[in-house]
Amino acid sequence: MLIQDTTAHAAALLRRAVAAGKKVAASTVAHFAVKLTRAGRRSTGSSATDVMHPGTQLGGRSRMVSFDEPLGMDDDGAGALTLADVLDNGQEDPSMLAARRLDWETLLNGQTQRGRMLLAVVAGGRALREAARLLGLSDSSAQEEKRKVARAVKEFMGNTILADCARQPMWRDNIMASKGKRAMRAARL
């Protein structure tokens, strides 16, 4: 992050110098760019309320904490509790849930009344045969309706929809990988 900020500072200094018609040496630009970065200036601006701002951190008004930093002991005293453990509550990611809900509503709006009813009954945990009976369909008609709905789902959401639904969000994968690394390190000791 500091290298990017310093490079951006140097580019801004050089642009301003050229716009003013001044000739500057590369070493001068580099010197002042490094000076700006060391002073805690960020290329994207500076704010005393930005928790990521180095000046805020240097002033003691905020601090960065690693997800792997131990916060204390868990309830049974078996291991150290980390911020990752606290944030990973095992519930579904709200952003994934909201996106799926939006997609699902759009898909349902494109279905026939029979298709919507079939989906509602099956999504409620009932068997296809029971759904067929409730809808007044034969088993073969229910199977055909199921195939139509499955094709529509694949067409609307893509062929990888089942794998996508089962996949965890990347942030949760990273937390689980960190937990695995810590467990392996602990096992080696």
C-alpha positions as CSV (number, residue, x, y, z in Angstrom):
1,M,0.0,0.0,0.0
2,L,2.8,2.4,0.8
3,I,4.6,1.8,-2.5
4,Q,1.4,2.5,-4.4
5,D,0.7,5.7,-2.4
6,T,4.3,6.9,-2.9
7,T,4.1,6.2,-6.7
8,A,0.8,8.0,-6.9
9,H,2.3,11.0,-4.9
10,A,5.2,11.1,-7.3
11,A,2.9,11.1,-10.3
12,A,0.8,13.9,-8.9
13,L,3.9,16.0,-8.0
14,L,5.3,15.5,-11.5
15,R,1.9,16.4,-13.2
16,R,1.7,19.6,-11.1
17,A,5.2,20.6,-11.9
18,V,4.7,20.0,-15.7
19,A,1.4,21.9,-15.6
20,A,3.3,24.8,-13.9
21,G,6.0,24.7,-16.6
22,K,8.7,23.7,-14.1
23,K,11.6,21.3,-14.7
24,V,12.2,19.0,-11.7
25,A,14.7,16.2,-11.2
26,A,13.4,12.7,-10.6
27,S,15.3,12.6,-7.3
28,T,13.5,15.7,-6.1
29,V,10.1,14.2,-7.0
30,A,11.1,10.9,-5.3
31,H,12.3,12.7,-2.2
32,F,9.1,14.7,-1.7
33,A,6.8,11.7,-2.6
34,V,8.5,9.6,0.1
35,K,8.3,12.6,2.5
36,L,4.5,12.8,1.9
37,T,4.1,9.1,2.5
38,R,6.2,9.1,5.7
39,A,4.0,12.0,7.0
40,G,1.0,9.7,6.7
41,R,-0.5,11.3,3.6
42,R,-2.5,9.0,1.3
43,S,-2.7,9.4,-2.4
44,T,-6.5,9.1,-2.2
45,G,-6.7,12.0,0.3
46,S,-6.3,12.3,4.0
47,S,-8.9,12.3,6.7
48,A,-8.4,12.2,10.5
49,T,-11.4,9.9,10.7
50,D,-10.2,7.3,8.2
51,V,-9.3,4.3,10.3
52,M,-7.0,3.0,7.5
53,H,-5.1,6.3,7.4
54,P,-1.5,5.9,8.8
55,G,-1.8,9.3,10.5
56,T,-4.8,8.1,12.4
57,Q,-3.1,4.9,13.4
58,L,0.1,6.8,14.4
59,G,-1.9,9.2,16.5
60,G,-3.4,6.2,18.4
61,R,-7.0,6.9,17.3
62,S,-7.3,3.5,15.6
63,R,-5.3,0.3,15.1
64,M,-5.3,-2.5,12.6
65,V,-6.1,-6.0,14.0
66,S,-5.4,-9.2,12.2
67,F,-8.2,-11.7,11.8
68,D,-5.8,-14.3,13.3
69,E,-4.9,-12.2,16.4
70,P,-6.0,-14.1,19.6
71,L,-8.8,-12.2,21.5
72,G,-9.0,-14.6,24.4
73,M,-10.0,-18.2,25.1
74,D,-13.2,-19.9,23.8
75,D,-16.0,-21.0,26.2
76,D,-14.6,-24.4,26.9
77,G,-11.0,-23.2,27.3
78,A,-9.8,-25.5,24.5
79,G,-8.2,-22.9,22.3
80,A,-7.6,-19.2,21.5
81,L,-10.6,-17.3,20.1
82,T,-9.7,-15.1,17.1
83,L,-11.6,-12.3,15.4
84,A,-12.2,-14.7,12.5
85,D,-13.9,-17.1,14.8
86,V,-16.2,-14.3,16.1
87,L,-17.1,-13.0,12.6
88,D,-17.7,-16.4,11.2
89,N,-21.0,-17.2,12.8
90,G,-21.9,-20.0,10.5
91,Q,-24.9,-18.1,9.0
92,E,-25.3,-17.5,5.3
93,D,-23.6,-14.4,3.9
94,P,-26.2,-11.6,3.7
95,S,-24.9,-10.4,0.3
96,M,-25.3,-13.9,-1.2
97,L,-28.7,-14.3,0.3
98,A,-29.9,-10.9,-1.1
99,A,-28.5,-11.6,-4.6
100,R,-30.2,-15.0,-4.6
101,R,-33.5,-13.6,-3.5
102,L,-33.4,-11.0,-6.3
103,D,-32.6,-13.7,-8.9
104,W,-35.2,-16.0,-7.5
105,E,-38.0,-13.4,-7.7
106,T,-37.1,-12.6,-11.3
107,L,-37.1,-16.3,-12.2
108,L,-40.4,-17.0,-10.5
109,N,-42.0,-14.1,-12.4
110,G,-41.1,-15.8,-15.6
111,Q,-42.7,-19.1,-14.7
112,T,-46.2,-20.4,-15.3
113,Q,-48.7,-20.6,-12.4
114,R,-48.2,-24.4,-12.4
115,G,-44.4,-24.0,-12.3
116,R,-44.5,-21.4,-9.5
117,M,-46.8,-23.7,-7.4
118,L,-44.6,-26.7,-8.0
119,L,-41.5,-24.8,-6.9
120,A,-43.3,-23.5,-3.8
121,V,-44.5,-26.9,-2.8
122,V,-41.1,-28.6,-3.4
123,A,-39.2,-25.7,-1.8
124,G,-41.4,-26.2,1.3
125,G,-39.8,-29.6,1.7
126,R,-42.6,-31.8,0.2
127,A,-41.9,-34.6,-2.2
128,L,-42.6,-34.2,-5.9
129,R,-45.4,-36.8,-5.8
130,E,-47.1,-34.9,-3.0
131,A,-46.8,-31.7,-5.1
132,A,-48.3,-33.5,-8.1
133,R,-51.3,-34.6,-5.9
134,L,-51.8,-31.1,-4.6
135,L,-51.7,-29.7,-8.1
136,G,-53.9,-32.4,-9.6
137,L,-51.2,-33.8,-11.9
138,S,-50.1,-37.3,-12.7
139,D,-46.6,-38.4,-11.7
140,S,-45.5,-38.2,-15.3
141,S,-46.9,-34.7,-15.8
142,A,-45.2,-33.6,-12.6
143,Q,-41.9,-35.0,-13.8
144,E,-42.3,-33.1,-17.1
145,E,-43.2,-29.9,-15.3
146,K,-40.1,-30.4,-13.1
147,R,-37.9,-30.8,-16.2
148,K,-39.3,-27.5,-17.7
149,V,-38.6,-25.7,-14.4
150,A,-35.1,-27.2,-14.2
151,R,-34.4,-26.1,-17.8
152,A,-35.7,-22.6,-17.0
153,V,-33.5,-22.4,-13.9
154,K,-30.4,-23.5,-15.8
155,E,-31.2,-21.1,-18.6
156,F,-31.7,-18.2,-16.2
157,M,-29.0,-18.8,-13.7
158,G,-26.4,-20.8,-15.7
159,N,-25.4,-24.5,-15.8
160,T,-23.3,-24.1,-12.7
161,I,-26.1,-23.0,-10.4
162,L,-26.0,-26.0,-8.1
163,A,-22.2,-25.6,-7.6
164,D,-22.7,-21.9,-7.1
165,C,-25.3,-22.4,-4.4
166,A,-23.1,-24.9,-2.5
167,R,-20.0,-22.7,-2.8
168,Q,-19.0,-20.6,0.3
169,P,-18.2,-16.9,-0.1
170,M,-14.5,-16.2,-0.6
171,W,-14.1,-14.4,2.7
172,R,-15.4,-17.5,4.6
173,D,-13.0,-19.7,2.6
174,N,-10.1,-17.4,3.7
175,I,-11.2,-17.6,7.3
176,M,-11.5,-21.4,7.1
177,A,-8.0,-21.6,5.5
178,S,-6.6,-19.6,8.3
179,K,-8.2,-21.8,10.9
180,G,-6.7,-24.8,9.1
181,K,-3.2,-23.3,9.1
182,R,-3.5,-22.6,12.8
183,A,-4.6,-26.1,13.5
184,M,-1.7,-27.6,11.5
185,R,0.8,-25.4,13.4
186,A,-0.7,-26.4,16.7
187,A,-0.5,-30.1,15.8
188,R,3.2,-29.7,14.9
189,L,4.1,-28.3,18.3
